[in-house]
Amino acid sequence: MNWYLDVLKKYAVFNGRARRKEYWMFFLFNIIIMVVLGIVEGIFGGPGVLGALYGLAVLLPGIGVSIRRLHDTDRSGWWLLIGLVPLIGAIVLLVFFVQDSQAAENQYGPNPKAA
């Protein structure tokens, strides 16, 4: 849960580096929360407003942690735009996000594993 909260605390931080664990834990908690909100809205017959509001609330932190994850693999945050290419973009981003960190310090900062 701390990984999720740390990302929310850095909601508009686009510099630095994010470990794989930080990115994937944030992703996991988002999925869990969205499923729970979907179930709650399904039970009460809601129009999906809670899920939409939550999605908007975590949009900026999600972009921030994605850019920091790309920085950790020594790639520019602009690579995130490749996700706009249907199917191929998502596959390329998935490969980038699952790669290990660059072991040494890079142009985006020190290795977060060393800290």
Buried (B, 14 or more C-beta within 10 A) or exposed (E): EEBBEBBBEBBEBBEBBBBBEBBBBBBEBBEEBBEEBBEEBEEEEEEEEBBEEBBEEBEBBBBBBBBBBBBBBBBEBEBBEBBEEEEEBEEBBEEBBEBEBBEEEBEBBEBBEEE
